[in-house]
């Protein structure tokens, strides 16, 4: 924390501050919200922002601020799981391909190329149409689409690292491939993985919001920023423009915080190489 405060990296400082505020909001929303996010009060339908309802109410009289609090939590947790799947499996695939090389490397990379050859949202729509829709299905489908980017990056690092002296010494000392991969090489590339994981988290937020906006995201009984943004379209003109404004601002703030954090971590990494 002291290092962060003393740093002149304003991208990192701003990103960390924004994400701290969002994380605090998410954690608070798990235990308390001003109103029940799903409670419908028809007498307060489309109320403008006030002390009673900070962000106003939607077309069903539900408190938008309460729904945004839980919607941020939904986006945060779903995106975290999506990114975690891509990161873990992508790291394993990239490590295996980069360390092994040869035909095994070619086959794994061609599979990754095949996955990325199609637009991610289009491919997700096709898969959902085949296997059906569910919260875990969305997470696994989108998580799978994140694997190739991590796999390529980790493979590139492993190709460089496996020819270093410390890896050669480990082989001479009789270290097994799995030990070399997980004990020797992976700890040396985590600084590259950290900013990449932050950027991946950012992309996962956008992917989840896009799917929910299209109506194929998480279940309807759980507040979702993407679905709320879709619902607010009909009230932009002459109705309740604050609905779309506050929901859209929440998405932008989350994405901006992650982008600034990723940019700051990348800058720190580049500074460390000099």
C-alpha positions as CSV (number, residue, x, y, z in Angstrom):
1,X,0.0,0.0,0.0
2,X,2.8,2.4,0.9
3,X,4.5,1.6,-2.5
4,X,1.2,2.4,-4.3
5,X,0.8,5.8,-2.5
6,X,4.4,6.8,-3.2
7,X,4.2,5.7,-6.8
8,X,4.0,8.4,-9.5
9,X,2.0,6.0,-11.7
10,X,-1.4,7.8,-11.8
11,X,-3.0,5.1,-14.0
12,X,-2.3,2.6,-11.3
13,X,-3.5,5.0,-8.5
14,X,-6.7,5.9,-10.2
15,X,-7.5,2.4,-11.3
16,X,-6.9,1.0,-7.8
17,X,-9.1,3.8,-6.3
18,X,-12.0,3.2,-8.7
19,X,-11.8,-0.6,-8.2
20,X,-11.6,-0.2,-4.4
21,X,-14.8,1.9,-4.5
22,X,-16.6,-0.7,-6.7
23,X,-15.4,-3.6,-4.6
24,X,-16.7,-1.9,-1.5
25,X,-20.0,-1.4,-3.2
26,X,-20.1,-5.0,-4.3
27,X,-19.3,-6.3,-0.9
28,X,-21.9,-4.0,0.7
29,X,-24.5,-5.1,-1.8
30,X,-24.1,-8.7,-0.7
31,X,-25.4,-7.9,2.8
32,X,-27.4,-4.6,2.5
33,X,-29.1,-2.5,-0.1
34,X,-31.4,0.5,0.5
35,X,-34.4,-1.5,-0.9
36,X,-35.1,-5.0,-2.0
37,X,-33.7,-4.9,-5.6
38,X,-36.7,-6.9,-6.9
39,X,-39.5,-5.1,-4.9
40,X,-42.0,-3.5,-7.2
41,X,-43.7,-0.3,-5.9
42,X,-46.1,0.8,-8.7
43,X,-46.8,4.0,-6.9
44,X,-43.2,5.1,-7.3
45,X,-42.9,4.0,-10.9
46,X,-40.3,6.0,-12.9
47,X,-39.6,8.3,-10.0
48,X,-36.8,10.8,-10.7
49,X,-33.6,10.7,-8.5
50,X,-34.3,11.9,-5.0
51,X,-33.1,11.4,-1.4
52,X,-35.6,8.5,-1.2
53,X,-34.3,6.9,-4.4
54,X,-30.8,8.1,-5.3
55,X,-30.9,6.8,-8.8
56,X,-34.6,7.0,-9.2
57,X,-36.9,4.0,-10.0
58,X,-37.5,1.9,-13.1
59,X,-40.7,1.1,-14.9
60,X,-41.7,-1.4,-12.3
61,X,-41.0,1.0,-9.3
62,X,-37.8,-0.9,-8.3
63,X,-35.0,1.1,-6.8
64,X,-32.3,1.6,-9.4
65,X,-29.5,2.2,-6.9
66,X,-30.2,-1.1,-5.1
67,X,-30.3,-2.9,-8.5
68,X,-27.1,-1.3,-9.6
69,X,-25.4,-2.4,-6.4
70,X,-26.3,-6.0,-7.0
71,X,-25.9,-5.7,-10.7
72,X,-22.2,-4.6,-10.1
73,X,-21.8,-7.7,-7.9
74,X,-23.3,-9.9,-10.7
75,X,-21.0,-8.5,-13.3
76,X,-18.0,-8.6,-11.1
77,X,-18.5,-12.3,-10.0
78,X,-19.5,-13.6,-13.4
79,X,-16.7,-11.8,-15.1
80,X,-14.2,-13.0,-12.5
81,X,-15.3,-16.6,-13.0
82,X,-15.1,-16.2,-16.8
83,X,-11.6,-14.7,-16.6
84,X,-10.4,-17.3,-14.1
85,X,-11.4,-20.1,-16.4
86,X,-9.6,-18.6,-19.3
87,X,-6.6,-17.8,-17.2
88,X,-6.2,-21.2,-15.6
89,X,-6.9,-23.3,-18.7
90,X,-5.1,-20.9,-21.0
91,X,-2.0,-20.9,-18.8
92,X,-1.9,-24.8,-18.7
93,X,-2.4,-25.0,-22.5
94,X,0.2,-22.3,-23.2
95,X,2.7,-23.8,-20.8
96,X,2.3,-27.3,-22.3
97,X,2.6,-26.0,-25.8
98,X,5.5,-23.7,-25.2
99,X,7.5,-26.2,-23.1
100,X,6.9,-29.2,-25.4
101,X,7.1,-27.6,-28.8
102,X,6.9,-29.7,-32.0
103,X,3.7,-31.2,-33.2
104,X,2.0,-31.0,-29.8
105,X,2.6,-27.2,-29.9
106,X,1.3,-26.9,-33.4
107,X,-1.9,-28.8,-32.7
108,X,-2.8,-26.8,-29.6
109,X,-2.1,-23.5,-31.3
110,X,-4.2,-24.5,-34.3
111,X,-7.1,-25.3,-32.0
112,X,-6.7,-21.8,-30.4
113,X,-6.7,-20.3,-33.9
114,X,-9.9,-22.1,-34.7
115,X,-11.6,-20.8,-31.6
116,X,-10.6,-17.2,-32.3
117,X,-11.5,-17.4,-36.0
118,X,-15.1,-16.7,-35.2
119,X,-16.6,-13.6,-33.6
120,X,-16.8,-14.4,-29.9
121,X,-20.4,-13.2,-29.4
122,X,-21.6,-15.0,-32.5
123,X,-19.9,-18.3,-31.4
124,X,-21.4,-17.9,-27.9
125,X,-24.9,-17.5,-29.4
126,X,-24.4,-20.6,-31.5
127,X,-23.2,-22.7,-28.6
128,X,-26.0,-21.4,-26.3
129,X,-28.6,-22.3,-29.0
130,X,-27.3,-25.9,-29.1
131,X,-26.7,-26.6,-25.3
132,X,-29.3,-24.2,-23.8
133,X,-28.9,-21.3,-21.4
134,X,-27.9,-21.2,-17.8
135,X,-25.7,-19.2,-15.5
136,X,-22.9,-21.8,-15.5
137,X,-23.3,-22.4,-19.2
138,X,-22.7,-18.7,-19.9
139,X,-19.7,-18.7,-17.6
140,X,-18.1,-21.8,-19.2
141,X,-18.8,-20.7,-22.8
142,X,-17.4,-17.3,-22.4
143,X,-14.5,-18.6,-20.2
144,X,-13.6,-21.0,-23.0
145,X,-13.5,-18.2,-25.5
146,X,-10.9,-16.5,-23.3
147,X,-8.5,-19.4,-23.3
148,X,-6.7,-18.8,-26.6
149,X,-5.5,-15.3,-25.7
150,X,-3.9,-16.5,-22.5
151,X,-2.6,-19.6,-24.1
152,X,-0.7,-17.6,-26.8
153,X,0.8,-15.2,-24.3
154,X,1.9,-17.9,-21.9
155,X,3.3,-20.0,-24.8
156,X,5.4,-17.1,-26.0
157,X,6.8,-16.6,-22.5
158,X,7.6,-20.3,-22.1
159,X,9.4,-20.4,-25.5
160,X,11.7,-17.6,-24.2
161,X,12.1,-18.9,-20.7
162,X,12.8,-22.6,-21.5
163,X,16.2,-21.7,-23.1
164,X,17.4,-19.7,-20.1
165,X,20.2,-20.9,-17.9
166,X,18.1,-21.6,-14.8
167,X,15.9,-24.0,-16.8
168,X,19.0,-25.8,-18.2
169,X,20.4,-26.1,-14.7
170,X,17.1,-27.5,-13.4
171,X,17.2,-30.2,-16.2
172,X,20.8,-31.1,-15.4
173,X,19.8,-31.5,-11.7
174,X,17.1,-34.0,-12.8
175,X,14.0,-31.8,-12.3
176,X,10.9,-33.3,-14.0
177,X,9.0,-31.3,-16.7
178,X,6.1,-30.6,-14.4
179,X,8.4,-29.2,-11.7
180,X,10.2,-27.0,-14.2
181,X,6.9,-25.7,-15.5
182,X,5.1,-25.0,-12.3
183,X,8.0,-24.3,-9.8
184,X,10.7,-22.7,-12.0
185,X,9.1,-21.0,-15.1
186,X,5.6,-19.9,-14.0
187,X,6.8,-17.9,-11.0
188,X,9.0,-16.0,-13.4
189,X,6.2,-14.9,-15.7
190,X,3.5,-13.9,-13.2
191,X,4.4,-10.2,-13.7
192,X,3.4,-10.6,-17.3
193,X,0.2,-12.5,-16.4
194,X,-1.0,-9.9,-13.9
195,X,-1.7,-7.0,-16.3
196,X,-3.0,-9.4,-18.9
197,X,-5.4,-10.9,-16.4
198,X,-6.6,-7.4,-15.5
199,X,-7.2,-6.6,-19.2
200,X,-8.9,-10.0,-19.6
201,X,-11.2,-9.1,-16.6
202,X,-12.1,-5.9,-18.4
203,X,-13.0,-7.8,-21.6
204,X,-15.0,-10.4,-19.5
205,X,-17.1,-7.5,-18.1
206,X,-17.9,-6.3,-21.6
207,X,-18.7,-9.8,-22.8
208,X,-21.0,-10.5,-19.9
209,X,-22.8,-7.1,-20.3
210,X,-23.2,-7.7,-24.0
211,X,-24.7,-11.1,-23.5
212,X,-27.1,-9.8,-20.9
213,X,-28.0,-6.9,-23.1
214,X,-29.0,-9.4,-25.8
215,X,-31.1,-11.2,-23.3
216,X,-29.0,-14.4,-23.1
217,X,-27.0,-13.6,-20.0
218,X,-27.5,-14.6,-16.4
219,X,-30.9,-15.6,-15.1
220,X,-33.6,-12.9,-15.1
221,X,-34.2,-13.1,-11.3
222,X,-30.7,-11.7,-10.7
223,X,-30.0,-7.9,-11.4
224,X,-27.7,-7.5,-14.4
225,X,-26.3,-4.2,-15.7
226,X,-26.5,-5.4,-19.3
227,X,-30.1,-6.4,-19.0
228,X,-31.0,-3.2,-17.1
229,X,-29.3,-1.2,-19.9
230,X,-31.5,-3.0,-22.5
231,X,-34.7,-2.3,-20.4
232,X,-33.8,1.4,-20.1
233,X,-33.7,2.0,-23.8
234,X,-37.4,2.6,-24.1
235,X,-37.3,5.4,-21.5
236,X,-34.4,7.5,-22.8
237,X,-36.6,10.1,-24.5
238,X,-39.4,11.8,-22.5
239,X,-39.5,9.0,-19.8
240,X,-36.7,8.3,-17.5
241,X,-33.3,9.1,-19.0
242,X,-31.6,8.7,-15.6
243,X,-32.3,5.0,-15.8
244,X,-29.9,4.4,-18.7
245,X,-27.5,7.2,-17.5
246,X,-26.8,5.6,-14.1
247,X,-26.7,2.0,-15.4
248,X,-24.4,3.0,-18.3
249,X,-22.2,5.1,-16.0
250,X,-21.8,2.1,-13.7
251,X,-20.6,-0.1,-16.6
252,X,-18.3,2.6,-17.9
253,X,-16.8,3.1,-14.4
254,X,-16.2,-0.6,-13.9
255,X,-14.5,-0.9,-17.3
256,X,-12.5,2.3,-16.9
257,X,-11.3,1.2,-13.5
258,X,-10.1,-2.1,-14.8
259,X,-8.5,-0.5,-17.9
260,X,-6.6,2.1,-15.8
261,X,-5.5,-0.7,-13.4
262,X,-4.3,-2.8,-16.3
263,X,-2.5,0.1,-17.9
264,X,-0.8,1.0,-14.6
265,X,0.4,-2.6,-14.0
266,X,1.7,-2.7,-17.6
267,X,3.6,0.5,-17.0
268,X,5.1,-0.8,-13.8
269,X,6.1,-4.0,-15.6
270,X,7.8,-2.0,-18.4
271,X,9.5,0.2,-15.9
272,X,10.9,-2.9,-14.1
273,X,12.5,-4.1,-17.4
274,X,14.5,-0.9,-17.9
